[in-house]
């Protein structure tokens, strides 16, 4: 089967660094995505990884290891506005059209405390 | 550029009533998706479309129908609403040629009593 696992909840302090992990088991792999979703709002795109390594974008970085089926999202210099749910999603292989849609994790709810 | 818009934003239905949710995108995207999001369940794909005139089932299609008569519009229909369909519904679209970033609409909050 296909599965994405990420922690349900995390807390961190303003100004600190937090790492949100995501592990996946999918039929084929064509990229991993991180989205941010504030309460009551729609998800918004944060990052995309298809090759192994670290992608940095401002305060946010995302890492991928395809051999380990593992990714993490790193948030630096945390701000109160970073309190949100962070969704990990994988695009699968071409079998059964899995490359046309995303498989979503349940999301990690991050609370940033002052 | 409005992006992805959804109509309506809120709706309350009685069991057995029908309704249609409209999703429109002005980005000329080929792919469009309908999701539902429930507490503890994450985003679940209802139906999707890979182009005008085509639709395909996602993981939770029962009780819903869709149509993609025009490229920019993707309609989600509930023929006979049930309380289990109380949810937040999100529409999304993406460009065929880009690295799969999905753009989401603001969502429709539907309550079925």
Interface residues (C-beta under 8 A of the other chain):
Chain A: X30 X31 X33 X41 X42 X43 X44 X45 X48 X50 X87 X91 X97 X100 X101 X102 X104 X105 X106 X107
Chain B: X31 X33 X40 X41 X42 X43 X44 X45 X48 X50 X56 X58 X90 X99 X100 X101 X102 X103 X104 X105 X106 X107
